Amino acid sequence: MKSVDIVIPCYNEEKILAQSVATLRAWCAANIAHYGWRIVIADNASKDRTHEIALGLAAEHPDDTAVVHLDEKGRGRALKRAWGDSIARGADAMCYMDVDLSTDLSCLPPLLEAVLEDGYDIAYGSRVAKGADVVRSFKREVNSRGYILLFKVLFRTTFSDAQCGFKAITAAAAKELLPHIVDGEWFFDTELLVFGEKGGWKLKEVPVKWVEDPDTRTRFPQDVINMTSQMAKLRFRKMPKRTSPPPPAPSS
């Protein structure tokens, strides 16, 4: 049985963490029982009761729920740590999703199948792909489209929507790519996909059903300015090249 760790990065999410994990656990048990799945709550320096709640959930369901704690804030840092631990324990693949479950869980099977069954190294959710169903504010739509246009111009990439919080990766690809990713916050996703595509890893786009969380932590225009600066730096960095063999193609 192939295994996958589903990571939920958290920062000050005491209000929704327990309900989101309960929803995800029930869904996984009903829909992906053919995989060995585990939920990993990655608490990155929360100042509220998030870590306490996470430990309680793991104690209540030790077979399928675990906790990783970091003393420094940052989604990228949380994912690097959690995915690194998953590689060490022998998971075949890892994925992550936002704690608010803004991406509908019905999109999870094609994301996992891409990296566990179909021979892809990385699968990413896209809110702009054909078939996506998205509800979000006009301001966020404009900013997102502008960001996509900018990284396509700078890096001549074919992938879309680098910042959707819904991605999966094989353990082999993560083992090679994670050491090259330096950002510990939101730009982690863009580095991952740029390095993945430019370095020879195989990417799969998965259209998603997504609803914007009114309690979003995205800050405009600060985040846009920061990411633009990060893209300028990334433009001059050396791109890694894959050395591992690609995943086996699915049998016909």
N, C-alpha and C positions, 0 to 999 in steps of 0.2 A: 504494500500500500504506500503510495506516495504521500509525502507530508508537506504541510504548509503552515507557517506561522503568520498570523494576521495581527499586525502591529497597529495599535491605536496610540499615537502621540498625544499627550495631555499636558495642558498648563492651566491650572485653576479651573477645573471642570467639575467641581463637587456637585453642581446642580443636576448635571445630566449623565455623569459617568455610569452610575449603577444601572439606570434604565437603558442606556445605549448598549452596555455589555450584555445585559439580559436579553435584549432584542437580538443582538448578534449571535449569542450562544444558541438561542432557540432556532434561529434561522439556519445556522450551520448544521445543527443536529438534524434538521429536517431536509436540508438540500445538498449538503456536501459530505455526507457520511462516508462516501467512498474514498475520501482522503483522510489522512491523519491530521486533523486540524487542531490548532492551539491559538488562543487569544493572548497576546502580550500587551499589557498596558505599560506604555513608556512614559512615565511621569518625569517631565523635565523641569525640576526646581519649582514646583507649585508652592504657593504660599498659603493656600487654603487647605481643606481636608481631602484633597484629591488623593494623596498618597495613602492616607489612612483608609479611605474607601476602597482603593485598589487592593491593598493588602487584605482587607476583609473579603473581597470578591475572590481573590486567589485562595484564601483559606477555605472558603465555602466550596470552591470548585477546583481543587488542586490538580485534577487530571487534565483539565483543558484551559486553565487560566493562570497566567504568570505575570509578575511585575518586574519592571526594570526602573530604577530610580537614578536620576542624574542631579547633581548639585548645580548645574548650569543650564540656563534656559536655551531652547532652540530646537525646532523640529528636526533639522538636519542632524544635530548631535544625537537626538533621541533615536533617530532611525539608524544612524551608523552604529550606535551601541547595541540596539536591539537586534538589528540584522546580523551584526558580528557575533552576538551570542547565539543566534539561531544557526548560523553556519557551524559554530563550534559544537552544537548539540546534534548536528546531522540533518537539519531540515533540508528538503529538496528545493524548496522555494520559499520566498517571503513576499508578503504584500503589506500595504498599509492603507488606511482610510481615516478620514477625519472623524473625530469623536461624535460630532453632531449627526453622523450618518446622512449627510446631505446628498451623497450619491446613493441611489436606490440599490438595495442589496441584490436585486434581480440582475444587476450588471456584474456581480462578482463571479458567477460561473464562467462566462467567456474570458474574463481576465485571468482566472486561474488555469483554465484549459489551455490558454495560449502558451504559458510557460511550463506547464506540467505534462501536456499531451501533444501540442502542435509544433514543437520545435523552435519556439521563440525564446529569446534571452530576456527580454523586457516587454511588459505589456502596460499600456498607460490609458487611463480614461480620458476621453476628449469631450468637451462640451460644445465643440464647434464642428465635429465630424458629421457627415450625413447620417441621419437617424437619431441624433442626440435630441433629447427633450429637456430644455433648460428653462428655469424660472429664476431670473435675477434682475436687479435694478439696472436702469439705463446707464448710470455712471460706471457701475462695475463692468457692464458689457463693453463700453467704450474703452475703458482702461485695459481690459483683457485682450481685446482685438488689437489695440495699439502695441501691447507687449509682444503678442504673437508676430505681428508684422516686423517689429524691430529685430527680434532674434532670427527671423527668417532672412532678413536682409543682411545681418551681420555674419551669420554662420551658414547660410544657404542650406538650411535643414529642410527635410520633408515632413517631419512630425509636426503635430499641432498641439496646442494647449499644454504647455509644459507644467503649468501650475495647478492642474486639477489634482486634488488630494486623493488619488486612487490609482495605485501602481503596484505591479508585481514584478519580481525578478527571480531568476534562478540563483541558487546558491553559488554556482560556478561563476556566473557573471558578476555577482555582487562581490565575490572574493577578489576579483581582478579590478573592479571599478572603484570600490569604496576607498582604497588608499589614495586615489587621485582626486577625490572630492574634498575641497577645503572649506566650503561654506557650512556653517553649523545651523543656519536658519532657513529662510524660505527659498533661497536660491539653490539649495541642495537639488531640487527637482530638475531645474534647468541644466545644471552641471551633469547630472546623471544621464539625461536624454541626449545632450550634445555629445558627451564623451561616448555614449553608447552607439549613437548613429555614426559618428565620425570614426570610431575605432573599430568598426566591423561587427558589432553585435546586431542581432536581428530584433527589430522592434515591431510590436503589434498595436495598432490603434483600436480602442474599444469605445464606441459611442455610448454615452451614459445618459441616464435620467437623473437630473440634478436640480435641487431646489436650494436657493441661497438661504443661509442661516441669518436671521436678522441680528443675531449677536456675533456676527463675524468679527475677527480680530484684525482683518485687513485694514491698513491705514492708507488713506489717500491724502496728499500725494507722496507722503514719506516713503512708502514701500516702493512706489514706482521709481522715485529718484534713486533709492538704494539699489534696486535691481538693475537700473540702467548703468550705474557705476560698476556693478559686478559684471555685467555683460562686456563692458569695455575692457576690464581686466582679463576676462576669460578669452577674449579675442586674441590675446597675445600669449596664451599658455600653450604648452605642448600637449597635443592630443594623445592619449594612450592608445595602444593597439592590442587587440585581443591576442592571446597566446594559446588559450584553451581551445579544444575542438568544439564545434557548434553542437547544440543538443541534437539527438537523433530525430529524424523526421518521423511523423506518425506513420504507422503501418497502414497499408491500404486494405 
